[in-house]
Amino acid sequence: MQRMFAGRLLRCVHHGRPPCLERCVQHLSAHSVRSSQRRSSPYSSVDTARYSALLKSVVSQRVSSQTPETLEEENQLIYGPVVESQTQAKRQKEPREPKILHPFTNSDGARLNLEGESVTPTRILIEKGQDRSLVPSVTRVLQRTLSPEQVFYLERWKKRMVAELGEEGFKEYSQELFRQGKLFHRAVEDILTPEDLGKAEDRAVRAPEVRGYLDSISYVLEDISAVRAIESAVQHRTLNYLGVVDCVARYRGVLCVIDWKTSEKPKRHLQNTYDNPVQVAAYAGALNHDDNYTYQVENGLIVVAYKDGSPGDVHLLSSELLLEFWRKWLVRLQDFTEQK
């Protein structure tokens, strides 16, 4: 196109026609402007609004708001959903079943009495001299049987945090999260223990970071009654594992194994809690076969508290749903045993 205009320009000069020359120059200038407008930046196609939230979270704070579970969401946002082979998709649609389906509840009729609830909640401590290698904890079994995808995102999250905070900084960050969780659990225990009703307020004053968590679940605590156990050990001697339940109480009249959780990210859906339902099922199954408890629990409750005081999320696990997670727990326990 530019060659054609140049040819016309030469002809106009040769024949001495200034008006023609002026028109050629005008056409050539207009063409140049249009061409420069069409040469856009290679980044013009980037959807900046789509990534603005991600960019803001990275540059606005020293500690990354990313967690292992949000890294998977980030991957899908940037790269799109993972395209799986038909074999992988089929394998995921067909959940594994345990080789032996151990009963979730105890069929012993003498242990099915739900009356006579104790005023003082049970609190059984794990013996300090107990060999953990012989009787593994629920937490240890779940950590040792993570899926490859879970391991990948956990390692990626840890590397990112270490890169931002350094080894010592990441260690301090982890310790602080653990400390806050411990203080939160203690405050909840004090609220639910009749003789310690005044301690929760005092503890919240001494540790103001707990106040937001307590405000977050205050509406849930109003529906908790008939507390039977708090921070109490449970052991399944047949399956050889143990754990410590946060709480056993009635939630809106339904007896549940309750698990208190804190989170930096919203967990609006049960799937966002990952292995927590499996953990609750493991605790309930152990309690049902532990002679220290004279009742059965067939429901579970996961309560997620947030530091900023926003309303916590509640996930009720019905008896049918808890049975499904009990099967998943049996598979994980089976994998753990086979690893040994």
ABEGO torsion letter per residue (X at the ends): XAAAAAAAAAAAAAAGBAAAAAAAAAAAAAAAAAAAAABBBAAAABBAAAAAAAAAAAAABABBABBAAAAAAAAAAAAEBBBBBAAAAAAAABBBBBABBBBABBABAAAABABGBBABBBBBBBBAABBAAABBBAAAAAAAABBAAAAAAAAAAAAAAAAAAEAAAAAAAAAAAAAAAAAAAAAAAAAABAAAAAAAAAAAAABAAAAAAAAAAAAAAAABBGBABBGBBBBBAAAGBBBBBABBBBBGGBBBBBBBBBBABBBABAAAAEAAAAAAAAAAAAAAABAABABBBABBBBBBBBAAGBBBBBBBBBAAAAAAAAAAAAAAAAAAAAAX
